């Protein structure tokens, strides 16, 4: 059973193209769309983590400043008590 004419060949190519498009659509709906949604959720999660880390860094810097000021105050008190 061979190809009888150019019309038969065009029909076969059209059928293969249509099936390929349909299979591609199914793969997109079943694989790519859920994967994209999962990646979006993951991106949102990482953005939240980045924001939290920035807040922790900011709080850490503030605590460092407070400890430094406390250290200065303790040094002043120790210096006063040594002179007494």
MOQUI-V590191 format. One record per residue. SS is DSSP state (@ for helix, = for strand, . for the rest). PHI is phi in whole degrees, -180 to 180 (999 if undefined). BURIAL is b if it has 24 or more other C-alpha atoms within 12 Angstrom, else e. Layout:
# MOQUI-V590191
ss=SS phi=PHI burial=BURIAL
ss=SS phi=PHI burial=BURIAL
This chain:
# MOQUI-V590191
ss=. phi=999 burial=e
ss=. phi=-107 burial=e
ss=. phi=-74 burial=e
ss=. phi=-83 burial=e
ss=. phi=-157 burial=e
ss=@ phi=-65 burial=e
ss=@ phi=-65 burial=e
ss=@ phi=-64 burial=e
ss=@ phi=-63 burial=e
ss=@ phi=-65 burial=e
ss=@ phi=-65 burial=e
ss=@ phi=-63 burial=e
ss=@ phi=-63 burial=e
ss=@ phi=-64 burial=e
ss=@ phi=-64 burial=e
ss=@ phi=-62 burial=e
ss=@ phi=-63 burial=e
ss=@ phi=-64 burial=e
ss=@ phi=-64 burial=e
ss=@ phi=-62 burial=e
ss=@ phi=-63 burial=e
ss=@ phi=-65 burial=e
ss=@ phi=-64 burial=e
ss=@ phi=-62 burial=e
ss=@ phi=-64 burial=e
ss=@ phi=-62 burial=e
ss=@ phi=-61 burial=e
ss=@ phi=-62 burial=e
ss=@ phi=-68 burial=e
ss=@ phi=-90 burial=e
ss=@ phi=-117 burial=e
ss=@ phi=-72 burial=e
ss=@ phi=-62 burial=e
ss=@ phi=-63 burial=e
ss=@ phi=-65 burial=e
ss=@ phi=-64 burial=e
ss=@ phi=-63 burial=e
ss=@ phi=-65 burial=e
ss=@ phi=-65 burial=e
ss=@ phi=-63 burial=e
ss=@ phi=-64 burial=e
ss=@ phi=-64 burial=e
ss=@ phi=-62 burial=e
ss=@ phi=-61 burial=e
ss=@ phi=-63 burial=e
ss=@ phi=-67 burial=e
ss=@ phi=-63 burial=e
ss=@ phi=-64 burial=e
ss=@ phi=-63 burial=e
ss=@ phi=-62 burial=e
ss=@ phi=-64 burial=e
ss=@ phi=-63 burial=e
ss=@ phi=-63 burial=e
ss=@ phi=-64 burial=e
ss=@ phi=-66 burial=e
ss=@ phi=-64 burial=e
ss=@ phi=-62 burial=e
ss=@ phi=-63 burial=e
ss=@ phi=-64 burial=e
ss=@ phi=-64 burial=e
ss=@ phi=-63 burial=e
ss=@ phi=-65 burial=e
ss=@ phi=-64 burial=e
ss=@ phi=-60 burial=e
ss=@ phi=-64 burial=e
ss=@ phi=-65 burial=e
ss=@ phi=-65 burial=e
ss=@ phi=-62 burial=e
ss=@ phi=-65 burial=e
ss=@ phi=-65 burial=e
ss=@ phi=-61 burial=e
ss=@ phi=-64 burial=e
ss=@ phi=-64 burial=e
ss=@ phi=-64 burial=e
ss=@ phi=-62 burial=e
ss=@ phi=-63 burial=e
ss=@ phi=-64 burial=e
ss=@ phi=-63 burial=e
ss=@ phi=-66 burial=e
ss=@ phi=-66 burial=e
ss=@ phi=-72 burial=e
ss=@ phi=-72 burial=e
ss=@ phi=-82 burial=e
ss=. phi=-84 burial=e
